Amino acid sequence: MEKKQFNVIHIDTETSWRGGQQQAVYLMEGMLQRGYNSLMLCPSGSAMAAYCEKNNLPYRLMNFAHELDYKCGRDTANLVRGYTASILHLHSGHSVSWGLWAKLFNRRLKIIATRRVIFHIRKNPFSILKHNTRLLDHIVCISDNIRKVLIDDGISEKKLSVIHSGIDIHKFDEVLAPPDFRKNWGIPSGAILVGTVAAFTREKDYSNLVSAAANSCQKHPQLYFMGVGDGYLLNQIRQQVIDLDLADRFVFTGFQSNIGSFLKAFDVFVLASKLEGLGTSVLDAMSIGLPIIATDTGGIPEMLEHGKSGYLIPVHDSNALSDAVSYFVENPEYTKSLGRNARAMVEKFDIDKTVEQY
């Protein structure tokens, strides 16, 4: 395929692998397939570097030390000249600082940031400056609620666009849960398994989920819960499960790369987040037709229609979450219909549509 007229360098500063890294890779792969030259800049030892190496994607290692690391910006500007790139695409918060330094050394660059979090911009002068400066040409928000937050923070509407994150909606079509899945994880064959896929961080509100699970399990002895992920609060949440005498009903799996196998084993998917930019784990659950209970926050209502393709509950309300789980258990036909509708509605979040919009 003939190459297009401009080259793009993507920058991701994170060392771990979460939804933002998957989205950056989806976009880069889609651009390469369409004939755009693309290169990923990422830190050594990062999950992004490992992914690019394994999948033969063009990348370069460059470590950005801190927000004032102008030397890394200068080195990036030099790399850009050699690569004849005209656009930097910044995929994380620290990447914005990195890109701004690069533009100070190469004013011809266009720099675009993707905003994936729904937090307000921190009120320190540097954070405000780096999002309001004219050096930053455009910000893509992954949900309309993120766009509204940035407008509240004083960012010009003209500088903002909304492009929802997307997924490969057929990624798990051929995936099956292993036949011994439940036995391996200590879950009875006749149990109803409620699962979530989320990092153990404060915004995911596992504490609220565990409280709801304790209430639900008292009402319904066939219920079991599973948390797929890792994070700095994992041990704290484990202790909460023990304190609530829930250790035999709430399973922790740690980080898993084969998410599809777990989703296919779930009967119900739950996301209890306090804050959520969009929540692509919800899209993954939608893609296989899982019934979904999720909090009414951030971009989640832009994916799910309450009572039709999902069930939305207030943030940090363990009673509402427990009641929703009970309702799902007691109304299986309604629950299945939500899953079918979710599968139909996920079509508009196909990653090809996301790439085309970018």
C-alpha positions as CSV (number, residue, x, y, z in Angstrom):
1,M,0.0,0.0,0.0
2,E,1.3,3.4,-0.9
3,K,2.3,5.4,2.2
4,K,0.3,8.5,3.1
5,Q,1.8,12.0,3.3
6,F,2.5,12.2,7.0
7,N,4.2,10.1,9.6
8,V,3.0,9.8,13.2
9,I,4.9,9.1,16.4
10,H,2.9,7.7,19.3
11,I,4.2,8.3,22.8
12,D,3.2,6.2,25.9
13,T,5.0,6.7,29.2
14,E,3.4,3.9,31.2
15,T,5.3,0.8,32.2
16,S,2.2,-1.4,32.9
17,W,-0.5,-2.6,30.6
18,R,-4.1,-1.3,31.0
19,G,-6.8,-0.1,28.7
20,G,-5.0,3.0,27.5
21,Q,-2.1,0.9,26.2
22,Q,-4.4,-1.4,24.4
23,Q,-6.2,1.5,22.8
24,A,-2.8,3.1,21.7
25,V,-1.8,-0.2,20.1
26,Y,-5.2,-0.7,18.4
27,L,-4.8,2.8,16.8
28,M,-1.2,2.3,15.8
29,E,-2.0,-1.1,14.2
30,G,-5.0,0.4,12.4
31,M,-2.9,3.2,11.0
32,L,-0.2,0.9,9.8
33,Q,-2.8,-1.2,8.1
34,R,-4.1,1.9,6.3
35,G,-0.6,2.9,5.1
36,Y,0.3,5.5,7.6
37,N,3.9,5.3,8.9
38,S,3.7,5.0,12.7
39,L,6.3,4.6,15.4
40,M,5.8,4.0,19.2
41,L,8.1,5.7,21.7
42,C,7.9,4.0,25.1
43,P,10.1,3.3,28.2
44,S,12.5,0.4,28.4
45,G,11.1,-2.5,30.4
46,S,7.5,-1.4,29.7
47,A,4.7,-3.7,28.8
48,M,4.3,-1.6,25.6
49,A,7.9,-2.3,24.5
50,A,7.3,-6.0,25.1
51,Y,4.1,-5.9,23.1
52,C,5.7,-4.1,20.2
53,E,8.7,-6.5,20.2
54,K,6.5,-9.6,20.3
55,N,4.2,-8.3,17.5
56,N,6.9,-6.8,15.3
57,L,5.6,-3.2,15.6
58,P,8.0,-0.4,15.0
59,Y,9.1,1.2,18.3
60,R,12.0,3.0,20.0
61,L,12.9,3.1,23.6
62,M,13.3,6.4,25.3
63,N,12.9,7.0,29.0
64,F,11.1,10.2,30.2
65,A,12.3,10.9,33.7
66,H,9.9,13.6,34.9
67,E,7.8,16.6,33.8
68,L,10.9,18.8,33.5
69,D,12.9,16.3,31.4
70,Y,13.6,18.7,28.5
71,K,16.5,16.6,27.3
72,C,14.2,13.8,26.4
73,G,12.1,16.3,24.6
74,R,15.1,17.5,22.7
75,D,16.1,13.9,21.8
76,T,12.5,13.3,20.6
77,A,12.6,16.4,18.4
78,N,15.8,15.1,16.8
79,L,14.2,11.7,16.3
80,V,11.2,13.3,14.7
81,R,13.4,15.1,12.2
82,G,15.1,11.8,11.2
83,Y,11.7,10.1,10.9
84,T,10.2,13.0,9.1
85,A,7.2,12.9,11.3
86,S,4.7,15.7,11.4
87,I,2.4,14.6,14.3
88,L,3.0,13.4,17.8
89,H,0.2,11.5,19.4
90,L,0.4,11.5,23.2
91,H,-1.4,8.7,25.0
92,S,-0.8,9.4,28.7
93,G,-0.6,12.3,31.1
94,H,3.2,12.4,31.3
95,S,3.3,12.0,27.5
96,V,1.8,15.4,27.2
97,S,4.8,17.0,29.0
98,W,7.1,14.9,26.9
99,G,5.4,16.1,23.7
100,L,5.4,19.7,24.7
101,W,9.2,19.7,25.3
102,A,9.6,18.1,21.9
103,K,7.6,20.9,20.2
104,L,9.7,23.6,21.9
105,F,12.6,22.1,19.9
106,N,10.5,21.6,16.7
107,R,7.7,24.2,16.3
108,R,6.5,22.6,13.1
109,L,5.1,19.6,15.0
110,K,1.4,19.1,15.5
111,I,0.7,17.4,18.8
112,I,-2.5,15.6,19.8
113,A,-3.3,14.2,23.2
114,T,-5.9,11.6,24.1
115,R,-7.5,12.2,27.4
116,R,-8.7,8.9,29.0
117,V,-9.3,9.9,32.6
118,I,-12.3,11.8,33.9
119,F,-10.4,13.6,36.7
120,H,-10.3,17.4,36.7
121,I,-7.0,18.9,35.7
122,R,-4.8,19.3,38.8
123,K,-4.8,22.9,40.0
124,N,-1.0,23.3,40.1
125,P,0.2,25.9,37.5
126,F,2.2,23.4,35.4
127,S,-0.8,21.1,34.9
128,I,-3.0,24.0,33.9
129,L,-0.4,25.4,31.6
130,K,0.3,22.1,29.7
131,H,-3.3,21.6,28.9
132,N,-4.1,25.2,28.0
133,T,-0.9,26.1,26.0
134,R,-1.2,26.8,22.3
135,L,1.6,24.3,21.8
136,L,-0.9,21.5,22.4
137,D,-2.9,21.5,19.2
138,H,-5.8,19.2,20.1
139,I,-7.2,16.9,22.7
140,V,-9.3,13.9,21.9
141,C,-11.6,12.8,24.8
142,I,-12.7,9.2,24.9
143,S,-16.1,10.2,26.3
144,D,-18.4,13.2,26.2
145,N,-18.3,13.4,30.0
146,I,-14.5,13.8,29.8
147,R,-15.0,16.7,27.3
148,K,-17.4,18.4,29.7
149,V,-14.9,18.1,32.6
150,L,-12.2,19.7,30.5
151,I,-14.6,22.5,29.5
152,D,-15.3,23.1,33.2
153,D,-11.5,23.3,33.7
154,G,-11.3,26.1,31.2
155,I,-10.2,24.3,28.0
156,S,-11.7,25.8,24.8
157,E,-14.4,23.6,23.2
158,K,-12.6,24.3,19.8
159,K,-9.6,22.3,21.1
160,L,-11.7,19.2,22.0
161,S,-13.1,16.3,20.1
162,V,-14.9,13.1,21.3
163,I,-13.8,9.8,19.9
164,H,-15.0,6.8,21.9
165,S,-12.6,4.0,22.5
166,G,-13.2,0.9,20.5
167,I,-12.5,-2.8,20.6
168,D,-12.2,-5.7,18.3
169,I,-15.8,-6.8,18.7
170,H,-14.9,-10.3,17.3
171,K,-11.8,-10.8,19.4
172,F,-13.4,-13.4,21.6
173,D,-15.7,-15.1,19.1
174,E,-13.7,-18.3,19.0
175,V,-12.6,-18.2,22.7
176,L,-14.1,-20.7,25.1
177,A,-13.8,-21.0,28.8
178,P,-11.7,-24.1,29.6
179,P,-13.9,-27.1,30.5
180,D,-12.2,-27.3,33.9
181,F,-12.3,-23.6,34.6
182,R,-14.7,-23.7,37.5
183,K,-13.0,-26.7,39.1
184,N,-9.6,-25.0,38.9
185,W,-10.9,-21.9,40.6
186,G,-13.0,-23.7,43.3
187,I,-16.4,-22.7,41.9
188,P,-19.2,-25.2,41.9
189,S,-20.5,-26.2,38.5
190,G,-24.0,-24.9,39.3
191,A,-23.0,-21.6,40.7
192,I,-23.9,-18.2,39.2
193,L,-20.6,-16.4,38.7
194,V,-20.5,-12.6,38.8
195,G,-17.2,-11.3,37.6
196,T,-15.3,-8.1,37.0
197,V,-12.1,-7.2,35.1
198,A,-10.5,-4.1,36.7
199,A,-7.3,-3.0,38.3
200,F,-7.3,-2.8,42.1
201,T,-7.2,1.0,42.4
202,R,-9.4,3.4,44.3
203,E,-11.4,4.5,41.3
204,K,-12.5,0.9,40.6
205,D,-14.2,0.8,44.1
206,Y,-13.6,-2.9,44.8
207,S,-14.5,-2.2,48.4
208,N,-18.0,-1.4,47.4
209,L,-18.2,-4.5,45.2
210,V,-17.1,-6.7,48.1
211,S,-19.7,-5.2,50.4
212,A,-22.4,-5.8,47.9
213,A,-21.1,-9.3,47.3
214,A,-21.4,-10.1,51.0
215,N,-25.1,-9.0,51.0
216,S,-25.9,-10.8,47.8
217,C,-24.3,-14.1,49.0
218,Q,-26.4,-14.1,52.1
219,K,-29.5,-14.0,50.0
220,H,-28.4,-16.3,47.2
221,P,-26.2,-19.3,48.2
222,Q,-25.5,-20.1,44.5
223,L,-23.6,-16.8,44.0
224,Y,-19.9,-16.6,43.6
225,F,-17.8,-13.5,42.7
226,M,-14.5,-13.2,40.8
227,G,-12.1,-10.2,40.5
228,V,-9.6,-10.3,37.6
229,G,-6.8,-7.9,37.9
230,D,-3.9,-6.7,40.0
231,G,-3.0,-3.4,41.7
232,Y,-1.8,-1.7,44.9
233,L,-5.1,-2.3,46.8
234,L,-5.2,-6.0,46.1
235,N,-4.0,-7.1,49.6
236,Q,-6.4,-4.6,51.3
237,I,-9.4,-6.0,49.4
238,R,-8.3,-9.5,50.2
239,Q,-8.4,-8.7,53.8
240,Q,-11.8,-7.1,53.5
241,V,-13.1,-10.4,51.9
242,I,-11.7,-12.3,54.9
243,D,-13.2,-9.9,57.4
244,L,-16.6,-10.4,55.8
245,D,-16.3,-14.2,55.9
246,L,-16.4,-14.2,52.1
247,A,-13.2,-15.9,51.3
248,D,-14.8,-19.1,49.8
249,R,-17.2,-17.0,47.7
250,F,-14.9,-14.3,46.2
251,V,-12.1,-15.4,44.0
252,F,-9.0,-13.3,43.1
253,T,-7.2,-14.3,39.9
254,G,-4.4,-11.7,39.7
255,F,-3.5,-10.2,36.3
256,Q,-4.6,-12.4,33.4
257,S,-3.7,-11.9,29.8
258,N,-6.4,-14.3,28.5
259,I,-9.3,-12.1,29.5
260,G,-11.7,-13.8,27.0
261,S,-11.6,-17.1,28.8
262,F,-12.7,-15.4,32.0
263,L,-15.4,-13.4,30.4
264,K,-16.8,-16.5,28.7
265,A,-17.0,-18.2,32.1
266,F,-18.9,-15.3,33.8
267,D,-22.7,-15.3,34.0
268,V,-22.9,-11.6,34.9
269,F,-20.3,-8.8,34.5
270,V,-20.1,-6.0,37.0
271,L,-18.1,-2.7,37.0
272,A,-18.4,-0.8,40.3
273,S,-16.1,2.2,39.4
274,K,-16.4,5.5,41.1
275,L,-14.8,7.2,38.1
276,E,-14.4,5.8,34.6
277,G,-13.3,7.6,31.4
278,L,-15.2,5.1,29.3
279,G,-14.5,1.5,30.5
280,T,-13.4,-0.8,27.7
281,S,-13.8,-3.8,29.9
282,V,-17.6,-3.1,29.6
283,L,-17.3,-3.1,25.8
284,D,-15.5,-6.5,26.0
285,A,-18.3,-7.9,28.1
286,M,-20.9,-6.4,25.7
287,S,-19.1,-8.1,22.7
288,I,-19.8,-11.6,24.1
289,G,-23.3,-10.8,25.2
290,L,-22.9,-10.7,28.9
291,P,-25.5,-9.1,31.1
292,I,-23.9,-6.1,32.7
293,I,-24.4,-4.1,35.9
294,A,-22.3,-0.9,36.0
295,T,-22.2,2.4,37.8
296,D,-23.7,5.5,36.2
297,T,-20.5,7.4,35.9
298,G,-18.1,8.9,33.3
299,G,-18.5,7.4,29.9
300,I,-20.4,4.2,31.0
301,P,-23.9,5.7,30.2
302,E,-22.6,6.5,26.7
303,M,-22.1,2.7,26.2
304,L,-25.1,1.2,28.1
305,E,-28.7,2.2,28.0
306,H,-30.3,1.5,31.4
307,G,-32.9,-1.3,31.3
308,K,-32.2,-2.1,27.7
309,S,-28.5,-3.1,27.2
310,G,-27.4,-2.9,30.8
311,Y,-28.3,-2.0,34.3
312,L,-26.9,1.3,35.7
313,I,-26.7,2.0,39.4
314,P,-25.5,4.9,41.5
315,V,-21.8,5.2,42.4
316,H,-20.6,3.8,45.7
317,D,-24.0,2.3,46.6
318,S,-23.5,-1.2,47.8
319,N,-27.2,-1.7,48.5
320,A,-28.1,-0.7,44.9
321,L,-25.4,-3.0,43.6
322,S,-26.6,-5.9,45.8
323,D,-30.2,-5.3,44.8
324,A,-29.3,-5.4,41.1
325,V,-27.4,-8.6,41.4
326,S,-30.4,-10.2,43.2
327,Y,-32.7,-8.9,40.5
328,F,-30.6,-10.5,37.9
329,V,-30.6,-13.8,39.8
330,E,-34.3,-13.8,40.2
331,N,-35.2,-12.7,36.7
332,P,-33.0,-14.8,34.4
333,E,-35.0,-14.2,31.1
334,Y,-34.7,-10.4,31.6
335,T,-31.1,-10.8,32.4
336,K,-30.4,-12.7,29.2
337,S,-32.3,-10.1,27.1
338,L,-29.9,-7.4,28.4
339,G,-27.0,-9.5,27.3
340,R,-28.4,-9.9,23.8
341,N,-29.1,-6.2,23.4
342,A,-25.6,-5.4,24.7
343,R,-24.1,-7.6,21.9
344,A,-26.2,-5.7,19.3
345,M,-25.2,-2.3,20.6
346,V,-21.5,-2.9,20.8
347,E,-21.3,-2.7,17.0
348,K,-21.0,1.1,17.1
349,F,-17.8,0.7,19.2
350,D,-16.0,-1.4,16.6
351,I,-12.3,-0.4,16.7
352,D,-12.3,0.2,12.9
353,K,-14.7,3.1,13.5
354,T,-12.5,4.5,16.2
355,V,-9.4,4.4,13.9
356,E,-11.3,6.0,11.1
357,Q,-12.4,8.9,13.3
358,Y,-8.8,9.5,14.4
